[in-house]
Amino acid sequence: MDSRGKDPPSEDSNVGLCRSCRHMRKVQTSRGSTFYLCRRSEKDPAYARYPRMPVIKCPGFEPDPETSNAQASL
């Protein structure tokens, strides 16, 4: 908790749409850094390989069924 009595935002809460997109792959380095790889960039150069966060609008966004099911059960 912070000085205001609130829990700090989770790391994933600052990611935006990518957090629940089926094309996102979370990459963690040995130094502890976390990056979010857009796998759409592998076939379409219009997409950034590592987009700037938070992503609030993306024409290639597709909900990840696993993430959507997990959020629905909360």
Phi, psi and omega per residue, in radians:
M1 nan 2.596 3.103
D2 -1.637 -3.039 -3.070
S3 -1.160 -0.294 3.110
R4 -1.606 0.045 3.133
G5 1.416 0.286 3.139
K6 -1.920 2.613 3.053
D7 -1.254 2.450 3.083
P8 -1.142 2.641 -3.141
P9 -1.099 2.510 3.110
S10 -1.212 2.747 3.139
E11 -0.963 -0.740 -3.076
D12 -1.292 -0.306 -3.098
S13 -1.219 -0.333 3.137
N14 -1.601 0.133 -3.055
V15 -1.573 -0.492 -3.126
G16 1.402 -2.457 -3.081
L17 -1.037 -0.583 -3.074
C18 -0.997 -0.538 -3.098
R19 -0.963 -0.598 -3.083
S20 -2.067 0.407 -3.132
C21 -1.665 2.446 -3.134
R22 -1.198 -0.289 -3.100
H23 -1.625 -0.062 -3.105
M24 -1.500 2.429 3.003
R25 -2.254 2.156 -3.139
K26 -1.397 2.210 -3.108
V27 -2.045 2.130 3.102
Q28 -1.986 2.288 -3.124
T29 -1.537 2.920 3.119
S30 -1.178 -0.319 3.118
R31 -1.565 -0.008 3.072
G32 1.684 0.021 3.093
S33 -1.359 2.621 3.117
T34 -2.136 2.319 3.101
F35 -2.233 2.724 -3.132
Y36 -2.072 1.918 -3.098
L37 -1.538 2.237 3.057
C38 -1.601 1.937 -3.114
R39 -1.270 -0.218 3.027
R40 -1.130 -0.487 -3.122
S41 -1.141 -0.327 3.140
E42 -1.166 -0.512 -3.094
K43 -2.058 -0.278 -3.100
D44 -2.299 1.918 -3.093
P45 -1.176 -0.141 3.097
A46 -1.216 -0.295 -3.133
Y47 -1.776 2.365 3.103
A48 -1.243 2.443 3.125
R49 -1.093 -0.799 3.073
Y50 -2.168 1.567 -3.064
P51 -1.163 2.688 3.079
R52 -1.231 2.419 -3.097
M53 -1.765 2.636 -0.081
P54 -1.443 2.535 3.067
V55 -1.524 2.058 -3.112
I56 -1.884 -0.228 3.128
K57 -2.614 2.274 3.140
C58 -2.667 2.137 -3.139
P59 -1.191 -0.302 -3.126
G60 -1.707 0.092 -3.110
F61 -1.105 2.273 3.008
E62 -2.369 2.175 -3.116
P63 -1.035 2.419 3.071
D64 -1.406 2.107 -3.116
P65 -0.977 -0.660 3.139
E66 -1.151 -0.769 3.134
T67 -1.193 -0.721 -3.134
S68 -1.092 -0.727 3.123
N69 -1.157 -0.674 -3.138
A70 -1.161 -0.713 -3.139
Q71 -1.236 -0.597 3.140
A72 -1.182 -0.485 -3.112
S73 -1.447 -0.105 3.134
L74 -1.370 nan nan
